[in-house]
């Protein structure tokens, strides 16, 4: 059985705050399921956009693990905002979380798969 998206996002937010960072749920999706997108803002204004990794990245030995891929990095988040609007039209159940990392790097908060 997979952990619900609501519980997973809540745990992510707690971990970010526990690391001295800030997190906000920008859009709540379906409680039980829903793709999660993360915008990570750095201290100098750079934004990294993470989205669900392709299904081939999932490990059946770790069914509770959610994997992410870097979808882009920029100093201007307007392109990411436009992408999220398209994603919302395609799937209204998506979640969008914005984080500003504290002492823990984002790669330790999210399971990021390299290309």
PAZAPA-4460 file (N, C-alpha, C; in steps of 0.05 Angstrom, whole numbers, plus 32768, in hexadecimal, padded with zeros to 4 digits):
% residues 115
    n_x    n_y    n_z   ca_x   ca_y   ca_z    c_x    c_y    c_z   seq   type   mol
   8011   7FE9   8000   8000   8000   8000   8012   8019   8000     1      X     A
   800B   802C   7FF0   801B   8044   7FED   8011   805A   8001     2      X     A
   8023   806A   800B   801D   8080   801D   800D   8094   800D     3      X     A
   7FF8   80A0   8019   7FE8   80B4   800B   7FF8   80CD   8005     4      X     A
   7FF1   80DB   7FF0   7FFF   80F3   7FE9   7FFC   8108   7FFF     5      X     A
   7FE5   810A   800B   7FE1   811D   8021   7FF5   8118   8037     6      X     A
   7FF9   80FF   803F   800B   80F9   8055   8028   80FE   804C     7      X     A
   802F   80F7   8033   804A   80FB   8029   8051   8118   8029     8      X     A
   803F   8129   801F   8044   8146   801D   8047   8152   8039     9      X     A
   8036   8149   804B   8038   8153   8067   8053   814C   8073    10      X     A
   805D   8134   806E   8077   812C   8078   808D   813D   806B    11      X     A
   808B   8143   8052   809F   8153   8044   809F   816F   8051    12      X     A
   8088   817B   8055   8087   8196   8061   8093   8195   807D    13      X     A
   808E   8181   808D   809A   817F   80A8   80B8   817D   80A6    14      X     A
   80C2   816D   8094   80DF   8169   8091   80ED   8183   8089    15      X     A
   80E0   8192   8077   80EB   81AC   806F   80EC   81BF   8086    16      X     A
   80D6   81C2   8095   80D6   81D3   80AC   80EA   81CA   80C1    17      X     A
   80EC   81B0   80C5   8100   81A5   80D8   811C   81AB   80D1    18      X     A
   8121   81B0   80B7   813C   81B6   80AE   8141   81D4   80AD    19      X     A
   812E   81E3   80B8   8131   8200   80B9   8129   820F   809F    20      X     A
   811B   8201   808E   8112   820D   8075   80F4   8215   8077    21      X     A
   80E9   821B   8060   80CD   8223   805E   80C0   8212   8048    22      X     A
   80A7   820A   804D   8098   81FB   8039   807B   8204   8039    23      X     A
   806F   8204   8022   8052   820B   801F   8046   81FA   800A    24      X     A
   802E   81F0   800F   801F   81E1   7FFB   8010   81F6   7FEB    25      X     A
   8018   81F9   7FD2   800C   820D   7FC0   7FF1   8203   7FB5    26      X     A
   7FF1   81E9   7FAF   7FD8   81DD   7FA4   7FD5   81C1   7FB0    27      X     A
   7FBE   81BD   7FBC   7FB7   81A2   7FC7   7FA9   8192   7FB1    28      X     A
   7FB1   817A   7FAE   7FA5   8169   7F9A   7F94   8154   7FA8    29      X     A
   7F91   813D   7F9C   7F82   8127   7FA7   7F90   811C   7FC0    30      X     A
   7F81   8117   7FD5   7F8C   810D   7FEE   7F9A   80F3   7FEB    31      X     A
   7F8E   80E0   7FDD   7F98   80C5   7FDB   7FAF   80C3   7FC7    32      X     A
   7FAE   80D2   7FB2   7FC2   80D0   7F9C   7FC4   80EA   7F8E    33      X     A
   7FD7   80ED   7F7E   7FDB   8105   7F6F   7FF8   810A   7F6B    34      X     A
   7FFF   8114   7F54   801B   811A   7F4F   8024   8132   7F60    35      X     A
   803D   8131   7F69   8048   8147   7F79   805D   8155   7F69    36      X     A
   805B   8170   7F68   806F   8181   7F5C   807B   8192   7F72    37      X     A
   8095   8197   7F71   80A2   81A6   7F86   80B2   81BD   7F78    38      X     A
   80AE   81D5   7F82   80BF   81EC   7F7B   80D1   81F1   7F92    39      X     A
   80EB   81F0   7F8D   80FF   81F5   7FA3   810C   8210   7F9D    40      X     A
   810A   8222   7FAF   8116   823D   7FAC   812F   823E   7FBD    41      X     A
   8145   8246   7FB0   815E   8249   7FBE   8160   8265   7FCB    42      X     A
   8174   8268   7FDB   8178   8282   7FEA   817E   8299   7FD7    43      X     A
   8189   8293   7FBF   8190   82A9   7FAD   817B   82AC   7F96    44      X     A
   8164   82A0   7F99   814E   82A4   7F86   814C   828F   7F70    45      X     A
   815E   827C   7F6F   815C   8267   7F5A   8146   8254   7F62    46      X     A
   8138   824A   7F4D   8122   8238   7F51   8127   821E   7F42    47      X     A
   8123   8207   7F50   8125   81ED   7F44   810A   81E0   7F45    48      X     A
   8102   81D5   7F2F   80E7   81CA   7F2C   80EA   81AC   7F2A    49      X     A
   80DC   819E   7F3C   80DD   8180   7F3E   80C1   8176   7F37    50      X     A
   80C0   815F   7F29   80A7   8152   7F24   80AA   8134   7F26    51      X     A
   8095   8125   7F25   8096   8108   7F27   80A9   80FC   7F12    52      X     A
   80BA   80EA   7F1B   80CC   80DC   7F09   80BC   80C9   7EF8    53      X     A
   80C6   80C1   7EE0   80B8   80AE   7ED0   80B3   8094   7EDF    54      X     A
   809E   8086   7ED8   8097   806D   7EE5   80AD   8058   7EE5    55      X     A
   80BF   8059   7ED2   80D5   8046   7ED1   80E9   804A   7EE8    56      X     A
   80E7   8061   7EF6   80F9   8066   7F0D   80F0   8059   7F27    57      X     A
   80D7   804F   7F28   80CD   8044   7F40   80D8   8028   7F46    58      X     A
   80DD   8023   7F5F   80E8   800A   7F69   80D3   7FFB   7F77    59      X     A
   80CC   7FE3   7F6E   80B6   7FD3   7F7A   80BE   7FCB   7F97    60      X     A
   80D8   7FCB   7F9D   80E0   7FC4   7FB8   80DB   7FDB   7FCC    61      X     A
   80D7   7FF3   7FC1   80D1   800A   7FD2   80B8   8018   7FC8    62      X     A
   80A0   800B   7FCD   8088   8016   7FC1   807F   8031   7FCD    63      X     A
   8089   8038   7FE5   8081   8052   7FF1   8092   8069   7FE8    64      X     A
   80A8   8063   7FDA   80BA   8078   7FD2   80AF   8088   7FBA    65      X     A
   80B1   80A2   7FBB   80A9   80B3   7FA4   80C3   80BE   7F98    66      X     A
   80C6   80BB   7F7F   80DE   80C5   7F71   80D7   80DE   7F61    67      X     A
   80EA   80F0   7F60   80E7   8109   7F51   80FD   810D   7F3D    68      X     A
   80F7   811D   7F29   810B   8124   7F15   810C   8143   7F14    69      X     A
   8123   814D   7F0E   8126   816A   7F0B   811A   8171   7EF0    70      X     A
   8106   8183   7EF0   80F9   818B   7ED7   8104   81A5   7ECC    71      X     A
   8114   81B3   7EDD   811F   81CC   7ED4   812B   81DD   7EEB    72      X     A
   813D   81EF   7EE4   8148   8201   7EF7   814A   821D   7EEA    73      X     A
   8143   8232   7EF9   8143   824C   7EED   8143   8261   7F04    74      X     A
   8149   827A   7EFC   8146   8290   7F0F   812A   829C   7F0D    75      X     A
   811B   8294   7EF9   8100   829F   7EF4   80ED   8287   7EF4    76      X     A
   80DA   8287   7F07   80C8   8271   7F09   80AF   8273   7EF8    77      X     A
   80AD   8287   7EE7   8095   828A   7ED6   8091   8273   7EC3    78      X     A
   80A6   8268   7EB8   80A3   8251   7EA7   8099   8238   7EB6    79      X     A
   80A1   8236   7ECF   8098   8220   7EE0   807A   8224   7EE7    80      X     A
   8073   823D   7EEC   8057   8243   7EF2   8045   823B   7EDA    81      X     A
   804E   8241   7EC2   803F   823A   7EAA   803D   821C   7EA7    82      X     A
   8053   820E   7EAC   8053   81F1   7EAA   803F   81E5   7EBF    83      X     A
   803F   81F0   7ED7   802C   81E6   7EEB   800F   81EB   7EE3    84      X     A
   800A   8202   7ED6   7FEE   8207   7ECD   7FE6   81F2   7EB8    85      X     A
   7FF8   81EA   7EA6   7FF2   81D5   7E92   7FEE   81BB   7EA0    86      X     A
   7FFE   81B5   7EB5   7FFB   819C   7EC3   7FE0   819B   7ED2    87      X     A
   7FD8   81B2   7EDD   7FBE   81B3   7EEB   7FA6   81AE   7ED8    88      X     A
   7FA9   81B7   7EBF   7F94   81B3   7EAC   7F93   8195   7EA4    89      X     A
   7FAA   8189   7EA2   7FAC   816C   7E9B   7FA3   815B   7EB2    90      X     A
   7FAB   8162   7ECB   7FA5   8152   7EE2   7F9F   8165   7EFA    91      X     A
   7F85   8169   7F00   7F7E   817C   7F15   7F85   8172   7F31    92      X     A
   7F8E   8159   7F34   7F95   814D   7F4E   7FB2   8151   7F56    93      X     A
   7FC1   8161   7F48   7FDE   8164   7F4F   7FE1   8174   7F68    94      X     A
   7FF7   8170   7F75   8000   817F   7F8D   8018   8190   7F84    95      X     A
   8019   81A9   7F8F   8030   81BA   7F8A   803A   81C4   7FA5    96      X     A
   8053   81BE   7FAB   8060   81C6   7FC4   8077   81D8   7FBE    97      X     A
   8079   81EE   7FCC   8090   8200   7FC9   80A1   81FE   7FE2    98      X     A
   80BB   81FB   7FDF   80CD   81F9   7FF6   80E5   820B   7FF3    99      X     A
   80EE   8215   8009   8108   8223   800B   8118   8212   801F   100      X     A
   812D   8206   8014   813C   81F4   8025   8149   8201   803C   101      X     A
   814C   81F2   8051   815B   81FB   8069   8177   81F0   8068   102      X     A
   817D   81E0   807D   8198   81D5   807F   819A   81BB   806F   103      X     A
   8184   81AF   8067   8185   8196   8058   8181   819B   803A   104      X     A
   8192   8190   8029   818F   8194   800C   8175   8186   8003   105      X     A
   8169   8191   7FEE   8150   8187   7FE3   8153   8169   7FDB   106      X     A
   816A   8162   7FD2   816F   8146   7FC9   816D   8133   7FE1   107      X     A
   816E   813C   7FF9   816A   812B   8011   814D   812B   8019   108      X     A
   813E   813E   8010   8121   813F   8016   8110   8130   8002   109      X     A
   811A   8130   7FE9   810C   8123   7FD3   811F   810E   7FC7   110      X     A
   8114   80F8   7FBE   8124   80E4   7FB0   8125   80EC   7F93   111      X     A
   813C   80F9   7F8C   813F   8103   7F71   814F   80EF   7F60   112      X     A
   8143   80E8   7F49   8150   80D6   7F36   815F   80E7   7F22   113      X     A
   8178   80DF   7F1D   8188   80ED   7F08   817F   80E4   7EED   114      X     A
   8183   80F5   7ED9   817B   80EF   7EBE   8189   80D7   7EB3   115      X     A
***
